[in-house]
Amino acid sequence: MEIGQIIQGGMGVAISDWRLARAVSEAGQLGVISGTAIGYVMAARLANGDPGGYTRHALARFPDQEAVRRVLGDLLGAQDRPRRRPRPPMWSPTPSRRLVELTVLATFAEVTLAKEGHRNPVGMNLLEKIQMPTMATLYGAMLAGVDVVIMGAGIPRQVPGILDRLTLHRPVTYRLDITGAADDGLVIRFDPASIFPGIARRTGALARPLFFPIVSSTVLAKSLLRHSSGNIDGFVVEAPVAGGHNAPPRGPLRLDGRGEPVYGPKDRVDPERMVALGLPFWLAGGEDTPERLERAKAVGAAGVQVGTAFAYCEESGMDPELKQRVLEAAATGRVTVRTDASASPTGYPFKVVQIAGTLTDPATYRARPRRCDVGMLRHVVRLDDGSIVLRCPAEPVDHYCAKGGRPEDTAEAVCLCNALLATAGFPYQRPDGFVEPPIVTSGDGLARIGRFLRPGRSSYSAADVLAYLVQHSPGRVDHHRLVPKNMGTSQRPEQSLRADLP
Ligand SMILES: Cc1cc2nc3c(=O)[nH]c(=O)nc-3n(C[C@H](O)[C@H](O)[C@H](O)COP(=O)(O)O)c2cc1C
């Protein structure tokens, strides 16, 4: 399998949707869909009448049409017409069969659409912090032939072994992180054969995607190589200027005068140390110029992963009106990006664009009545009496505190689930008419976004971004050839792949 020098970073929720990933992969680089909250995205698309019929077109290829009928029946009702508010239930350690089916189908559809019309690899991005849907999301993507899985925001040690087992449709488990307890006894299970009887017979063994964890230090990269449950095939090395969630600074958290985390020299990754690990790696975070791409390759990287520049291109899944508003404001220097240490319920710093009408606007934030009804970022907590609860600092404060949470943790927490669905053009309208407001994340590179707008143009395409990035090596597509290994029995990276330098 050949992976290009440019990875279009996975951007949730549905910012890097199948259209963007397909455009990038068609052009010969690696397009990546976001698997985050994908079941909610598919439900919302169907509720909007499945514009273009794409979801149904993809689901017609799913190898268990009974499951497709069940899920569509659930979401659309007997008349096959969208119900007003078809919201899937929230994930828990014991999810309903229908929720698992929905998640598998949604990822299958997204990857199938991203792969259509070309033969190049397509990747999927996931956040390790969101653990409960992970196995179902991976399986749906593998059924559609996803080529690479890229995972950040956490330490995804369990994932490589799960990928291995899912190639043979074997049952898998995921040990959930538990807050407030030393035990790691809570395990969530996924058994493909019991959810989709006979599927292994119909599809045969599945291909094992390559696995690239996202790291922000060589220490983490080494630890993953040593302690993961199967093969790792490469890394994305992300710097703190990148859009989305960032790794916290090493050492104790210090905030500057603007309340932003202070990063220092220890947070910089030495590329030589990455080279020494023997696996290909892509640099991410502000690596969005032809000069940075050349420099990345000169220091031994396979290429770069770019997010922000793609988030505002025509093919991205961001709500078109919001995209245009941020793009215009950024192009004329009227917008700033802030690294917010307390907005994300994950506890990770999260980059937010300061713009009116979104949740970074204090009036918009205050006007939103708290409510938790998607729940992807809920922490699993074991209370002193041994019981398990799920809680999110962005839920109503009294609910959070009743489950043992500290009120001070709720103060600036943002409901990213609802906000990011709104940013992707799927704002939930509550029964009382309140419409969920969006929030926009971007890297520091947002300030440079205007360079993509040619004179007289108010938009640009994914192809424009790619053409700009490779301008120092026009007509040349550098690729890393990787050989995926099924059933990773070896932990030794040099046996798991062959990286041919161009
Ligand atoms: C809108 C947006 C959403 C993002 N969402 C995710 C995500 O869900 N998971 C993830 O691992 N990275 C996410 N990222 C990070 C990108 O995948 C990529 O690594 C990063 O944007 C690269 O830095 P750059 O923005 O300076 O180009 C996101 C970035 C942006 C701009």
The ligand as an SDF file (V2000), in Angstrom:
LIG
                    3D

 31 33  0  0  0  0  0  0  0  0999 V2000
  -11.5740   21.5130   12.4520 C   0  0  0  0  0  0  0  0  0  0  0  0
  -10.5670   20.5340   12.9720 C   0  0  0  0  0  0  0  0  0  0  0  0
  -10.9990   19.3780   13.5990 C   0  0  0  0  0  0  0  0  0  0  0  0
  -10.0760   18.4260   14.0410 C   0  0  0  0  0  0  0  0  0  0  0  0
  -10.5260   17.2690   14.5990 N   0  0  0  0  0  0  0  0  0  0  0  0
   -9.6510   16.2910   14.9160 C   0  0  0  0  0  0  0  0  0  0  0  0
  -10.1160   15.0250   15.3830 C   0  0  0  0  0  0  0  0  0  0  0  0
  -11.3240   14.7920   15.5130 O   0  0  0  0  0  0  0  0  0  0  0  0
   -9.1940   14.0780   15.6920 N   0  0  0  0  0  0  0  0  0  0  0  0
   -7.8420   14.2970   15.5550 C   0  0  0  0  0  0  0  0  0  0  0  0
   -7.0430   13.4080   15.8350 O   0  0  0  0  0  0  0  0  0  0  0  0
   -7.3810   15.4900   15.0970 N   0  0  0  0  0  0  0  0  0  0  0  0
   -8.2490   16.4710   14.7670 C   0  0  0  0  0  0  0  0  0  0  0  0
   -7.7900   17.6480   14.2550 N   0  0  0  0  0  0  0  0  0  0  0  0
   -6.3290   17.7860   13.9930 C   0  0  0  0  0  0  0  0  0  0  0  0
   -5.9830   17.4600   12.5260 C   0  0  0  0  0  0  0  0  0  0  0  0
   -6.2430   16.1170   12.2230 O   0  0  0  0  0  0  0  0  0  0  0  0
   -4.5280   17.7690   12.2000 C   0  0  0  0  0  0  0  0  0  0  0  0
   -3.6450   16.9260   12.8790 O   0  0  0  0  0  0  0  0  0  0  0  0
   -4.1430   19.1900   12.5340 C   0  0  0  0  0  0  0  0  0  0  0  0
   -5.1570   20.0630   12.1090 O   0  0  0  0  0  0  0  0  0  0  0  0
   -2.8260   19.5590   11.8730 C   0  0  0  0  0  0  0  0  0  0  0  0
   -2.4350   20.8550   12.2110 O   0  0  0  0  0  0  0  0  0  0  0  0
   -2.8770   22.1390   11.3560 P   0  0  0  0  0  0  0  0  0  0  0  0
   -4.2720   22.4280   11.7320 O   0  0  0  0  0  0  0  0  0  0  0  0
   -1.9120   23.1930   11.8220 O   0  0  0  0  0  0  0  0  0  0  0  0
   -2.7190   21.8350    9.8950 O   0  0  0  0  0  0  0  0  0  0  0  0
   -8.6880   18.6450   13.8570 C   0  0  0  0  0  0  0  0  0  0  0  0
   -8.2670   19.8320   13.2520 C   0  0  0  0  0  0  0  0  0  0  0  0
   -9.1730   20.7670   12.8100 C   0  0  0  0  0  0  0  0  0  0  0  0
   -8.6890   22.0090   12.1470 C   0  0  0  0  0  0  0  0  0  0  0  0
  1  2  1  0
  2  3  1  0
  2 30  2  0
  3  4  2  0
  4  5  1  0
  4 28  1  0
  5  6  2  0
  6  7  1  0
  6 13  1  0
  7  8  2  0
  7  9  1  0
  9 10  1  0
 10 11  2  0
 10 12  1  0
 12 13  2  0
 13 14  1  0
 14 15  1  0
 14 28  1  0
 15 16  1  0
 16 17  1  0
 16 18  1  0
 18 19  1  0
 18 20  1  0
 20 21  1  0
 20 22  1  0
 22 23  1  0
 23 24  1  0
 24 25  2  0
 24 26  1  0
 24 27  1  0
 28 29  2  0
 29 30  1  0
 30 31  1  0
M  END
$$$$
